[in-house]
Amino acid sequence: MLKCSTSLWSADLANLESEIKRVEPYSERFHLDVADGHYVGNLLFFPDQVKAIRRCTSRVFEAHLMTTDPLIWLDPFIDAGVAGFILCLDSLPDSQSITKALETIHERGKQAGLSLLVSESVDLLEPFWGLLDTVTILGTAMGIKGASMDAVVPSKIRQARDVIRSRNLKTEILADGGIRRETVPLISQAGADYIVPGSLMFKEDPATMRSWLATL
């Protein structure tokens, strides 16, 4: 059954504590889009803010570092209570740097993952599979809310699932972007472990949505 890493970007940001408590029973994790205004043209979720909301829930926090220099943000967000990090492949200069970053996250005792842009192939993950706790398949352009999911997503999820299964890995697949009633069944059938719901969680009744999710 699909699990939910709920995106707090879609919450009422003026009432984060009440929003977190409202959807917590229907969320396995909370997903924090961290944006520095350089890698993408947004400013989202900074360490002091995350530390302030950490007390609101016992659920795992994972941070998607949409930043130009992800390594400088590891310790501040670990101190704030983040347990897992998702890095953007193209935010680091080469394979060696990516490997080192993933190893550094593990050395800190945290989960490590990579995200793939819509334009990036699953084949790019080949050097890193043994270091990946998660793989995030993005369905929309980075830093954009409300866009439709690209049609390539299910095939990329299936390709990632085939690799994970054939190598007996424990890597989990997240689908992020364009998470809608009409796209979630395709994501589920393709073999994702998690969706990253935004409006699907916060704009609908979360209990009803989660009951529907269990039928897929």
PyMOL CGO cylinders between C-alpha atoms (Angstrom):
from pymol import cmd
from pymol.cgo import CYLINDER

trace = [
    CYLINDER, 0.00, 0.00, 0.00, 1.22, 3.48, -0.82, 0.3, 1, 1, 1, 1, 1, 1,
    CYLINDER, 1.22, 3.48, -0.82, 2.46, 5.51, 2.13, 0.3, 1, 1, 1, 1, 1, 1,
    CYLINDER, 2.46, 5.51, 2.13, 2.48, 9.30, 2.50, 0.3, 1, 1, 1, 1, 1, 1,
    CYLINDER, 2.48, 9.30, 2.50, 5.41, 11.64, 2.98, 0.3, 1, 1, 1, 1, 1, 1,
    CYLINDER, 5.41, 11.64, 2.98, 3.24, 14.71, 3.27, 0.3, 1, 1, 1, 1, 1, 1,
    CYLINDER, 3.24, 14.71, 3.27, 4.59, 17.94, 1.81, 0.3, 1, 1, 1, 1, 1, 1,
    CYLINDER, 4.59, 17.94, 1.81, 4.33, 20.79, 4.30, 0.3, 1, 1, 1, 1, 1, 1,
    CYLINDER, 4.33, 20.79, 4.30, 4.76, 23.31, 1.47, 0.3, 1, 1, 1, 1, 1, 1,
    CYLINDER, 4.76, 23.31, 1.47, 1.06, 22.80, 0.74, 0.3, 1, 1, 1, 1, 1, 1,
    CYLINDER, 1.06, 22.80, 0.74, -0.04, 23.35, 4.34, 0.3, 1, 1, 1, 1, 1, 1,
    CYLINDER, -0.04, 23.35, 4.34, -1.44, 26.63, 5.63, 0.3, 1, 1, 1, 1, 1, 1,
    CYLINDER, -1.44, 26.63, 5.63, 1.97, 28.09, 6.44, 0.3, 1, 1, 1, 1, 1, 1,
    CYLINDER, 1.97, 28.09, 6.44, 0.44, 30.55, 8.92, 0.3, 1, 1, 1, 1, 1, 1,
    CYLINDER, 0.44, 30.55, 8.92, -0.92, 27.64, 10.96, 0.3, 1, 1, 1, 1, 1, 1,
    CYLINDER, -0.92, 27.64, 10.96, 1.69, 24.92, 10.61, 0.3, 1, 1, 1, 1, 1, 1,
    CYLINDER, 1.69, 24.92, 10.61, 1.23, 23.38, 14.05, 0.3, 1, 1, 1, 1, 1, 1,
    CYLINDER, 1.23, 23.38, 14.05, -2.51, 22.82, 13.62, 0.3, 1, 1, 1, 1, 1, 1,
    CYLINDER, -2.51, 22.82, 13.62, -2.02, 21.62, 10.04, 0.3, 1, 1, 1, 1, 1, 1,
    CYLINDER, -2.02, 21.62, 10.04, 0.62, 19.11, 11.11, 0.3, 1, 1, 1, 1, 1, 1,
    CYLINDER, 0.62, 19.11, 11.11, -1.58, 17.74, 13.87, 0.3, 1, 1, 1, 1, 1, 1,
    CYLINDER, -1.58, 17.74, 13.87, -4.57, 17.52, 11.51, 0.3, 1, 1, 1, 1, 1, 1,
    CYLINDER, -4.57, 17.52, 11.51, -2.82, 15.32, 8.95, 0.3, 1, 1, 1, 1, 1, 1,
    CYLINDER, -2.82, 15.32, 8.95, -0.35, 13.51, 11.21, 0.3, 1, 1, 1, 1, 1, 1,
    CYLINDER, -0.35, 13.51, 11.21, -2.56, 10.41, 11.65, 0.3, 1, 1, 1, 1, 1, 1,
    CYLINDER, -2.56, 10.41, 11.65, -2.60, 9.95, 7.88, 0.3, 1, 1, 1, 1, 1, 1,
    CYLINDER, -2.60, 9.95, 7.88, 1.10, 10.59, 7.21, 0.3, 1, 1, 1, 1, 1, 1,
    CYLINDER, 1.10, 10.59, 7.21, 4.08, 8.30, 7.71, 0.3, 1, 1, 1, 1, 1, 1,
    CYLINDER, 4.08, 8.30, 7.71, 6.56, 11.15, 7.20, 0.3, 1, 1, 1, 1, 1, 1,
    CYLINDER, 6.56, 11.15, 7.20, 6.65, 14.89, 6.60, 0.3, 1, 1, 1, 1, 1, 1,
    CYLINDER, 6.65, 14.89, 6.60, 8.46, 16.18, 3.52, 0.3, 1, 1, 1, 1, 1, 1,
    CYLINDER, 8.46, 16.18, 3.52, 10.25, 19.54, 3.74, 0.3, 1, 1, 1, 1, 1, 1,
    CYLINDER, 10.25, 19.54, 3.74, 11.17, 21.30, 0.51, 0.3, 1, 1, 1, 1, 1, 1,
    CYLINDER, 11.17, 21.30, 0.51, 14.24, 23.34, 1.41, 0.3, 1, 1, 1, 1, 1, 1,
    CYLINDER, 14.24, 23.34, 1.41, 14.90, 26.04, -1.19, 0.3, 1, 1, 1, 1, 1, 1,
    CYLINDER, 14.90, 26.04, -1.19, 17.64, 28.66, -1.02, 0.3, 1, 1, 1, 1, 1, 1,
    CYLINDER, 17.64, 28.66, -1.02, 16.42, 31.08, -3.71, 0.3, 1, 1, 1, 1, 1, 1,
    CYLINDER, 16.42, 31.08, -3.71, 19.36, 30.14, -5.97, 0.3, 1, 1, 1, 1, 1, 1,
    CYLINDER, 19.36, 30.14, -5.97, 18.94, 26.56, -7.12, 0.3, 1, 1, 1, 1, 1, 1,
    CYLINDER, 18.94, 26.56, -7.12, 15.23, 27.32, -7.53, 0.3, 1, 1, 1, 1, 1, 1,
    CYLINDER, 15.23, 27.32, -7.53, 13.49, 30.67, -7.26, 0.3, 1, 1, 1, 1, 1, 1,
    CYLINDER, 13.49, 30.67, -7.26, 11.83, 29.94, -3.93, 0.3, 1, 1, 1, 1, 1, 1,
    CYLINDER, 11.83, 29.94, -3.93, 12.68, 30.42, -0.27, 0.3, 1, 1, 1, 1, 1, 1,
    CYLINDER, 12.68, 30.42, -0.27, 11.35, 27.54, 1.79, 0.3, 1, 1, 1, 1, 1, 1,
    CYLINDER, 11.35, 27.54, 1.79, 11.93, 25.93, 5.19, 0.3, 1, 1, 1, 1, 1, 1,
    CYLINDER, 11.93, 25.93, 5.19, 14.95, 27.08, 7.15, 0.3, 1, 1, 1, 1, 1, 1,
    CYLINDER, 14.95, 27.08, 7.15, 16.55, 25.33, 10.15, 0.3, 1, 1, 1, 1, 1, 1,
    CYLINDER, 16.55, 25.33, 10.15, 15.10, 27.47, 12.95, 0.3, 1, 1, 1, 1, 1, 1,
    CYLINDER, 15.10, 27.47, 12.95, 11.62, 27.06, 11.49, 0.3, 1, 1, 1, 1, 1, 1,
    CYLINDER, 11.62, 27.06, 11.49, 12.04, 23.28, 11.26, 0.3, 1, 1, 1, 1, 1, 1,
    CYLINDER, 12.04, 23.28, 11.26, 13.32, 23.16, 14.84, 0.3, 1, 1, 1, 1, 1, 1,
    CYLINDER, 13.32, 23.16, 14.84, 10.22, 25.07, 15.95, 0.3, 1, 1, 1, 1, 1, 1,
    CYLINDER, 10.22, 25.07, 15.95, 7.80, 22.63, 14.30, 0.3, 1, 1, 1, 1, 1, 1,
    CYLINDER, 7.80, 22.63, 14.30, 9.79, 19.54, 15.28, 0.3, 1, 1, 1, 1, 1, 1,
    CYLINDER, 9.79, 19.54, 15.28, 8.03, 19.55, 18.66, 0.3, 1, 1, 1, 1, 1, 1,
    CYLINDER, 8.03, 19.55, 18.66, 4.63, 19.33, 16.94, 0.3, 1, 1, 1, 1, 1, 1,
    CYLINDER, 4.63, 19.33, 16.94, 4.95, 15.72, 15.76, 0.3, 1, 1, 1, 1, 1, 1,
    CYLINDER, 4.95, 15.72, 15.76, 6.85, 12.49, 16.26, 0.3, 1, 1, 1, 1, 1, 1,
    CYLINDER, 6.85, 12.49, 16.26, 6.78, 11.72, 12.54, 0.3, 1, 1, 1, 1, 1, 1,
    CYLINDER, 6.78, 11.72, 12.54, 10.05, 11.57, 10.59, 0.3, 1, 1, 1, 1, 1, 1,
    CYLINDER, 10.05, 11.57, 10.59, 11.14, 14.76, 8.84, 0.3, 1, 1, 1, 1, 1, 1,
    CYLINDER, 11.14, 14.76, 8.84, 12.88, 14.40, 5.48, 0.3, 1, 1, 1, 1, 1, 1,
    CYLINDER, 12.88, 14.40, 5.48, 14.41, 17.42, 3.75, 0.3, 1, 1, 1, 1, 1, 1,
    CYLINDER, 14.41, 17.42, 3.75, 14.61, 17.76, -0.03, 0.3, 1, 1, 1, 1, 1, 1,
    CYLINDER, 14.61, 17.76, -0.03, 17.60, 20.07, -0.39, 0.3, 1, 1, 1, 1, 1, 1,
    CYLINDER, 17.60, 20.07, -0.39, 16.87, 22.17, -3.46, 0.3, 1, 1, 1, 1, 1, 1,
    CYLINDER, 16.87, 22.17, -3.46, 20.02, 24.20, -2.85, 0.3, 1, 1, 1, 1, 1, 1,
    CYLINDER, 20.02, 24.20, -2.85, 23.23, 25.07, -4.65, 0.3, 1, 1, 1, 1, 1, 1,
    CYLINDER, 23.23, 25.07, -4.65, 25.48, 23.73, -1.88, 0.3, 1, 1, 1, 1, 1, 1,
    CYLINDER, 25.48, 23.73, -1.88, 23.59, 20.96, -0.07, 0.3, 1, 1, 1, 1, 1, 1,
    CYLINDER, 23.59, 20.96, -0.07, 26.39, 19.86, 2.23, 0.3, 1, 1, 1, 1, 1, 1,
    CYLINDER, 26.39, 19.86, 2.23, 26.44, 23.14, 4.15, 0.3, 1, 1, 1, 1, 1, 1,
    CYLINDER, 26.44, 23.14, 4.15, 22.84, 22.51, 5.19, 0.3, 1, 1, 1, 1, 1, 1,
    CYLINDER, 22.84, 22.51, 5.19, 23.25, 19.01, 6.62, 0.3, 1, 1, 1, 1, 1, 1,
    CYLINDER, 23.25, 19.01, 6.62, 24.33, 19.85, 10.15, 0.3, 1, 1, 1, 1, 1, 1,
    CYLINDER, 24.33, 19.85, 10.15, 21.89, 22.77, 10.65, 0.3, 1, 1, 1, 1, 1, 1,
    CYLINDER, 21.89, 22.77, 10.65, 18.96, 20.59, 9.62, 0.3, 1, 1, 1, 1, 1, 1,
    CYLINDER, 18.96, 20.59, 9.62, 20.19, 17.58, 11.59, 0.3, 1, 1, 1, 1, 1, 1,
    CYLINDER, 20.19, 17.58, 11.59, 20.33, 19.84, 14.64, 0.3, 1, 1, 1, 1, 1, 1,
    CYLINDER, 20.33, 19.84, 14.64, 16.76, 20.91, 13.81, 0.3, 1, 1, 1, 1, 1, 1,
    CYLINDER, 16.76, 20.91, 13.81, 15.55, 17.30, 13.84, 0.3, 1, 1, 1, 1, 1, 1,
    CYLINDER, 15.55, 17.30, 13.84, 15.67, 16.12, 10.23, 0.3, 1, 1, 1, 1, 1, 1,
    CYLINDER, 15.67, 16.12, 10.23, 16.22, 12.36, 9.84, 0.3, 1, 1, 1, 1, 1, 1,
    CYLINDER, 16.22, 12.36, 9.84, 16.59, 12.02, 6.08, 0.3, 1, 1, 1, 1, 1, 1,
    CYLINDER, 16.59, 12.02, 6.08, 17.95, 14.04, 3.18, 0.3, 1, 1, 1, 1, 1, 1,
    CYLINDER, 17.95, 14.04, 3.18, 17.17, 14.01, -0.53, 0.3, 1, 1, 1, 1, 1, 1,
    CYLINDER, 17.17, 14.01, -0.53, 19.80, 15.62, -2.75, 0.3, 1, 1, 1, 1, 1, 1,
    CYLINDER, 19.80, 15.62, -2.75, 19.40, 16.88, -6.31, 0.3, 1, 1, 1, 1, 1, 1,
    CYLINDER, 19.40, 16.88, -6.31, 21.79, 15.15, -8.71, 0.3, 1, 1, 1, 1, 1, 1,
    CYLINDER, 21.79, 15.15, -8.71, 22.77, 18.33, -10.50, 0.3, 1, 1, 1, 1, 1, 1,
    CYLINDER, 22.77, 18.33, -10.50, 23.39, 20.31, -7.31, 0.3, 1, 1, 1, 1, 1, 1,
    CYLINDER, 23.39, 20.31, -7.31, 26.76, 18.59, -7.01, 0.3, 1, 1, 1, 1, 1, 1,
    CYLINDER, 26.76, 18.59, -7.01, 29.49, 18.79, -9.67, 0.3, 1, 1, 1, 1, 1, 1,
    CYLINDER, 29.49, 18.79, -9.67, 30.30, 15.14, -10.33, 0.3, 1, 1, 1, 1, 1, 1,
    CYLINDER, 30.30, 15.14, -10.33, 29.80, 11.49, -9.30, 0.3, 1, 1, 1, 1, 1, 1,
    CYLINDER, 29.80, 11.49, -9.30, 32.60, 11.64, -6.75, 0.3, 1, 1, 1, 1, 1, 1,
    CYLINDER, 32.60, 11.64, -6.75, 30.99, 14.61, -5.02, 0.3, 1, 1, 1, 1, 1, 1,
    CYLINDER, 30.99, 14.61, -5.02, 27.60, 12.91, -4.98, 0.3, 1, 1, 1, 1, 1, 1,
    CYLINDER, 27.60, 12.91, -4.98, 29.07, 9.73, -3.51, 0.3, 1, 1, 1, 1, 1, 1,
    CYLINDER, 29.07, 9.73, -3.51, 30.88, 11.72, -0.82, 0.3, 1, 1, 1, 1, 1, 1,
    CYLINDER, 30.88, 11.72, -0.82, 27.70, 13.62, 0.05, 0.3, 1, 1, 1, 1, 1, 1,
    CYLINDER, 27.70, 13.62, 0.05, 25.67, 10.42, 0.41, 0.3, 1, 1, 1, 1, 1, 1,
    CYLINDER, 25.67, 10.42, 0.41, 28.41, 8.86, 2.54, 0.3, 1, 1, 1, 1, 1, 1,
    CYLINDER, 28.41, 8.86, 2.54, 28.52, 11.99, 4.72, 0.3, 1, 1, 1, 1, 1, 1,
    CYLINDER, 28.52, 11.99, 4.72, 24.78, 11.76, 5.35, 0.3, 1, 1, 1, 1, 1, 1,
    CYLINDER, 24.78, 11.76, 5.35, 25.15, 8.12, 6.40, 0.3, 1, 1, 1, 1, 1, 1,
    CYLINDER, 25.15, 8.12, 6.40, 28.10, 9.00, 8.63, 0.3, 1, 1, 1, 1, 1, 1,
    CYLINDER, 28.10, 9.00, 8.63, 25.74, 11.40, 10.42, 0.3, 1, 1, 1, 1, 1, 1,
    CYLINDER, 25.74, 11.40, 10.42, 23.38, 8.46, 11.00, 0.3, 1, 1, 1, 1, 1, 1,
    CYLINDER, 23.38, 8.46, 11.00, 20.69, 9.76, 8.63, 0.3, 1, 1, 1, 1, 1, 1,
    CYLINDER, 20.69, 9.76, 8.63, 18.92, 8.41, 5.55, 0.3, 1, 1, 1, 1, 1, 1,
    CYLINDER, 18.92, 8.41, 5.55, 20.24, 9.50, 2.16, 0.3, 1, 1, 1, 1, 1, 1,
    CYLINDER, 20.24, 9.50, 2.16, 18.44, 9.82, -1.16, 0.3, 1, 1, 1, 1, 1, 1,
    CYLINDER, 18.44, 9.82, -1.16, 18.60, 11.38, -4.59, 0.3, 1, 1, 1, 1, 1, 1,
    CYLINDER, 18.60, 11.38, -4.59, 15.91, 12.99, -6.70, 0.3, 1, 1, 1, 1, 1, 1,
    CYLINDER, 15.91, 12.99, -6.70, 15.58, 12.83, -10.47, 0.3, 1, 1, 1, 1, 1, 1,
    CYLINDER, 15.58, 12.83, -10.47, 14.33, 15.76, -12.51, 0.3, 1, 1, 1, 1, 1, 1,
    CYLINDER, 14.33, 15.76, -12.51, 11.72, 14.98, -15.15, 0.3, 1, 1, 1, 1, 1, 1,
    CYLINDER, 11.72, 14.98, -15.15, 14.50, 15.25, -17.75, 0.3, 1, 1, 1, 1, 1, 1,
    CYLINDER, 14.50, 15.25, -17.75, 16.93, 12.97, -15.87, 0.3, 1, 1, 1, 1, 1, 1,
    CYLINDER, 16.93, 12.97, -15.87, 17.15, 9.25, -16.58, 0.3, 1, 1, 1, 1, 1, 1,
    CYLINDER, 17.15, 9.25, -16.58, 17.08, 6.50, -13.97, 0.3, 1, 1, 1, 1, 1, 1,
    CYLINDER, 17.08, 6.50, -13.97, 20.34, 5.31, -15.54, 0.3, 1, 1, 1, 1, 1, 1,
    CYLINDER, 20.34, 5.31, -15.54, 22.08, 8.27, -13.87, 0.3, 1, 1, 1, 1, 1, 1,
    CYLINDER, 22.08, 8.27, -13.87, 21.61, 6.53, -10.52, 0.3, 1, 1, 1, 1, 1, 1,
    CYLINDER, 21.61, 6.53, -10.52, 23.80, 3.59, -11.52, 0.3, 1, 1, 1, 1, 1, 1,
    CYLINDER, 23.80, 3.59, -11.52, 26.90, 4.60, -9.51, 0.3, 1, 1, 1, 1, 1, 1,
    CYLINDER, 26.90, 4.60, -9.51, 24.89, 5.28, -6.34, 0.3, 1, 1, 1, 1, 1, 1,
    CYLINDER, 24.89, 5.28, -6.34, 22.34, 2.51, -5.78, 0.3, 1, 1, 1, 1, 1, 1,
    CYLINDER, 22.34, 2.51, -5.78, 24.24, 0.94, -2.89, 0.3, 1, 1, 1, 1, 1, 1,
    CYLINDER, 24.24, 0.94, -2.89, 24.12, 4.25, -0.99, 0.3, 1, 1, 1, 1, 1, 1,
    CYLINDER, 24.12, 4.25, -0.99, 20.46, 5.10, -1.53, 0.3, 1, 1, 1, 1, 1, 1,
    CYLINDER, 20.46, 5.10, -1.53, 17.77, 4.73, 1.11, 0.3, 1, 1, 1, 1, 1, 1,
    CYLINDER, 17.77, 4.73, 1.11, 15.34, 6.58, -1.14, 0.3, 1, 1, 1, 1, 1, 1,
    CYLINDER, 15.34, 6.58, -1.14, 14.91, 7.65, -4.76, 0.3, 1, 1, 1, 1, 1, 1,
    CYLINDER, 14.91, 7.65, -4.76, 12.52, 10.48, -5.53, 0.3, 1, 1, 1, 1, 1, 1,
    CYLINDER, 12.52, 10.48, -5.53, 10.99, 10.58, -9.00, 0.3, 1, 1, 1, 1, 1, 1,
    CYLINDER, 10.99, 10.58, -9.00, 9.90, 14.14, -9.71, 0.3, 1, 1, 1, 1, 1, 1,
    CYLINDER, 9.90, 14.14, -9.71, 6.79, 14.53, -11.82, 0.3, 1, 1, 1, 1, 1, 1,
    CYLINDER, 6.79, 14.53, -11.82, 6.93, 18.30, -12.32, 0.3, 1, 1, 1, 1, 1, 1,
    CYLINDER, 6.93, 18.30, -12.32, 9.54, 21.03, -12.71, 0.3, 1, 1, 1, 1, 1, 1,
    CYLINDER, 9.54, 21.03, -12.71, 11.49, 21.74, -9.53, 0.3, 1, 1, 1, 1, 1, 1,
    CYLINDER, 11.49, 21.74, -9.53, 9.98, 24.37, -7.25, 0.3, 1, 1, 1, 1, 1, 1,
    CYLINDER, 9.98, 24.37, -7.25, 6.58, 24.43, -9.00, 0.3, 1, 1, 1, 1, 1, 1,
    CYLINDER, 6.58, 24.43, -9.00, 3.24, 23.74, -7.29, 0.3, 1, 1, 1, 1, 1, 1,
    CYLINDER, 3.24, 23.74, -7.29, 0.01, 22.80, -9.02, 0.3, 1, 1, 1, 1, 1, 1,
    CYLINDER, 0.01, 22.80, -9.02, 1.46, 21.43, -12.27, 0.3, 1, 1, 1, 1, 1, 1,
    CYLINDER, 1.46, 21.43, -12.27, 0.34, 18.19, -13.90, 0.3, 1, 1, 1, 1, 1, 1,
    CYLINDER, 0.34, 18.19, -13.90, 2.45, 15.06, -13.58, 0.3, 1, 1, 1, 1, 1, 1,
    CYLINDER, 2.45, 15.06, -13.58, 4.64, 14.30, -16.57, 0.3, 1, 1, 1, 1, 1, 1,
    CYLINDER, 4.64, 14.30, -16.57, 3.64, 11.13, -18.43, 0.3, 1, 1, 1, 1, 1, 1,
    CYLINDER, 3.64, 11.13, -18.43, 7.17, 9.71, -18.10, 0.3, 1, 1, 1, 1, 1, 1,
    CYLINDER, 7.17, 9.71, -18.10, 6.85, 9.17, -14.34, 0.3, 1, 1, 1, 1, 1, 1,
    CYLINDER, 6.85, 9.17, -14.34, 5.26, 5.68, -14.24, 0.3, 1, 1, 1, 1, 1, 1,
    CYLINDER, 5.26, 5.68, -14.24, 7.87, 4.22, -16.60, 0.3, 1, 1, 1, 1, 1, 1,
    CYLINDER, 7.87, 4.22, -16.60, 10.70, 5.72, -14.50, 0.3, 1, 1, 1, 1, 1, 1,
    CYLINDER, 10.70, 5.72, -14.50, 9.20, 4.27, -11.35, 0.3, 1, 1, 1, 1, 1, 1,
    CYLINDER, 9.20, 4.27, -11.35, 8.94, 0.85, -13.00, 0.3, 1, 1, 1, 1, 1, 1,
    CYLINDER, 8.94, 0.85, -13.00, 12.57, 1.05, -14.14, 0.3, 1, 1, 1, 1, 1, 1,
    CYLINDER, 12.57, 1.05, -14.14, 13.73, 1.98, -10.63, 0.3, 1, 1, 1, 1, 1, 1,
    CYLINDER, 13.73, 1.98, -10.63, 11.60, -0.79, -9.13, 0.3, 1, 1, 1, 1, 1, 1,
    CYLINDER, 11.60, -0.79, -9.13, 13.15, -3.34, -11.50, 0.3, 1, 1, 1, 1, 1, 1,
    CYLINDER, 13.15, -3.34, -11.50, 16.65, -2.34, -10.39, 0.3, 1, 1, 1, 1, 1, 1,
    CYLINDER, 16.65, -2.34, -10.39, 15.74, -2.48, -6.71, 0.3, 1, 1, 1, 1, 1, 1,
    CYLINDER, 15.74, -2.48, -6.71, 14.09, -5.87, -7.08, 0.3, 1, 1, 1, 1, 1, 1,
    CYLINDER, 14.09, -5.87, -7.08, 16.83, -7.40, -9.21, 0.3, 1, 1, 1, 1, 1, 1,
    CYLINDER, 16.83, -7.40, -9.21, 19.57, -6.32, -6.77, 0.3, 1, 1, 1, 1, 1, 1,
    CYLINDER, 19.57, -6.32, -6.77, 17.58, -7.09, -3.63, 0.3, 1, 1, 1, 1, 1, 1,
    CYLINDER, 17.58, -7.09, -3.63, 17.94, -3.51, -2.41, 0.3, 1, 1, 1, 1, 1, 1,
    CYLINDER, 17.94, -3.51, -2.41, 15.90, -1.85, 0.34, 0.3, 1, 1, 1, 1, 1, 1,
    CYLINDER, 15.90, -1.85, 0.34, 15.72, 1.50, -1.46, 0.3, 1, 1, 1, 1, 1, 1,
    CYLINDER, 15.72, 1.50, -1.46, 12.27, 3.10, -1.32, 0.3, 1, 1, 1, 1, 1, 1,
    CYLINDER, 12.27, 3.10, -1.32, 10.73, 5.03, -4.22, 0.3, 1, 1, 1, 1, 1, 1,
    CYLINDER, 10.73, 5.03, -4.22, 8.94, 8.34, -3.69, 0.3, 1, 1, 1, 1, 1, 1,
    CYLINDER, 8.94, 8.34, -3.69, 6.80, 10.05, -6.33, 0.3, 1, 1, 1, 1, 1, 1,
    CYLINDER, 6.80, 10.05, -6.33, 6.74, 13.82, -5.91, 0.3, 1, 1, 1, 1, 1, 1,
    CYLINDER, 6.74, 13.82, -5.91, 4.87, 16.36, -8.06, 0.3, 1, 1, 1, 1, 1, 1,
    CYLINDER, 4.87, 16.36, -8.06, 1.51, 16.23, -9.77, 0.3, 1, 1, 1, 1, 1, 1,
    CYLINDER, 1.51, 16.23, -9.77, 0.05, 13.96, -7.08, 0.3, 1, 1, 1, 1, 1, 1,
    CYLINDER, 0.05, 13.96, -7.08, -3.65, 13.90, -8.00, 0.3, 1, 1, 1, 1, 1, 1,
    CYLINDER, -3.65, 13.90, -8.00, -6.58, 11.49, -7.83, 0.3, 1, 1, 1, 1, 1, 1,
    CYLINDER, -6.58, 11.49, -7.83, -6.04, 10.61, -11.48, 0.3, 1, 1, 1, 1, 1, 1,
    CYLINDER, -6.04, 10.61, -11.48, -2.26, 10.11, -11.22, 0.3, 1, 1, 1, 1, 1, 1,
    CYLINDER, -2.26, 10.11, -11.22, -1.93, 8.20, -7.94, 0.3, 1, 1, 1, 1, 1, 1,
    CYLINDER, -1.93, 8.20, -7.94, -3.32, 4.92, -9.35, 0.3, 1, 1, 1, 1, 1, 1,
    CYLINDER, -3.32, 4.92, -9.35, -0.66, 5.06, -12.09, 0.3, 1, 1, 1, 1, 1, 1,
    CYLINDER, -0.66, 5.06, -12.09, 2.03, 5.68, -9.47, 0.3, 1, 1, 1, 1, 1, 1,
    CYLINDER, 2.03, 5.68, -9.47, 0.78, 2.80, -7.35, 0.3, 1, 1, 1, 1, 1, 1,
    CYLINDER, 0.78, 2.80, -7.35, 0.64, 0.37, -10.26, 0.3, 1, 1, 1, 1, 1, 1,
    CYLINDER, 0.64, 0.37, -10.26, 4.17, 1.33, -11.28, 0.3, 1, 1, 1, 1, 1, 1,
    CYLINDER, 4.17, 1.33, -11.28, 5.56, 0.28, -7.89, 0.3, 1, 1, 1, 1, 1, 1,
    CYLINDER, 5.56, 0.28, -7.89, 6.20, 3.40, -5.80, 0.3, 1, 1, 1, 1, 1, 1,
    CYLINDER, 6.20, 3.40, -5.80, 6.42, 3.07, -2.02, 0.3, 1, 1, 1, 1, 1, 1,
    CYLINDER, 6.42, 3.07, -2.02, 5.48, 6.65, -1.16, 0.3, 1, 1, 1, 1, 1, 1,
    CYLINDER, 5.48, 6.65, -1.16, 3.65, 9.57, -2.65, 0.3, 1, 1, 1, 1, 1, 1,
    CYLINDER, 3.65, 9.57, -2.65, 4.44, 13.13, -1.56, 0.3, 1, 1, 1, 1, 1, 1,
    CYLINDER, 4.44, 13.13, -1.56, 0.94, 14.57, -1.33, 0.3, 1, 1, 1, 1, 1, 1,
    CYLINDER, 0.94, 14.57, -1.33, 0.35, 18.29, -1.00, 0.3, 1, 1, 1, 1, 1, 1,
    CYLINDER, 0.35, 18.29, -1.00, -3.10, 19.52, -1.92, 0.3, 1, 1, 1, 1, 1, 1,
    CYLINDER, -3.10, 19.52, -1.92, -4.33, 15.92, -2.02, 0.3, 1, 1, 1, 1, 1, 1,
    CYLINDER, -4.33, 15.92, -2.02, -3.73, 15.79, 1.74, 0.3, 1, 1, 1, 1, 1, 1,
    CYLINDER, -3.73, 15.79, 1.74, -4.44, 19.36, 2.81, 0.3, 1, 1, 1, 1, 1, 1,
    CYLINDER, -4.44, 19.36, 2.81, -7.28, 20.37, 0.48, 0.3, 1, 1, 1, 1, 1, 1,
    CYLINDER, -7.28, 20.37, 0.48, -9.25, 17.14, 0.87, 0.3, 1, 1, 1, 1, 1, 1,
    CYLINDER, -9.25, 17.14, 0.87, -10.42, 15.45, 4.03, 0.3, 1, 1, 1, 1, 1, 1,
    CYLINDER, -10.42, 15.45, 4.03, -7.28, 13.50, 4.95, 0.3, 1, 1, 1, 1, 1, 1,
    CYLINDER, -7.28, 13.50, 4.95, -9.16, 10.54, 6.46, 0.3, 1, 1, 1, 1, 1, 1,
    CYLINDER, -9.16, 10.54, 6.46, -11.27, 10.11, 3.34, 0.3, 1, 1, 1, 1, 1, 1,
    CYLINDER, -11.27, 10.11, 3.34, -8.25, 10.47, 1.08, 0.3, 1, 1, 1, 1, 1, 1,
    CYLINDER, -8.25, 10.47, 1.08, -6.29, 7.91, 3.06, 0.3, 1, 1, 1, 1, 1, 1,
    CYLINDER, -6.29, 7.91, 3.06, -9.19, 5.45, 2.95, 0.3, 1, 1, 1, 1, 1, 1,
    CYLINDER, -9.19, 5.45, 2.95, -9.28, 5.84, -0.83, 0.3, 1, 1, 1, 1, 1, 1,
    CYLINDER, -9.28, 5.84, -0.83, -5.53, 5.30, -1.01, 0.3, 1, 1, 1, 1, 1, 1,
    CYLINDER, -5.53, 5.30, -1.01, -5.93, 1.96, 0.76, 0.3, 1, 1, 1, 1, 1, 1,
    CYLINDER, -5.93, 1.96, 0.76, -8.17, 0.70, -2.05, 0.3, 1, 1, 1, 1, 1, 1,
    CYLINDER, -8.17, 0.70, -2.05, -5.55, 1.07, -4.76, 0.3, 1, 1, 1, 1, 1, 1,
]
cmd.load_cgo(trace, "trace")
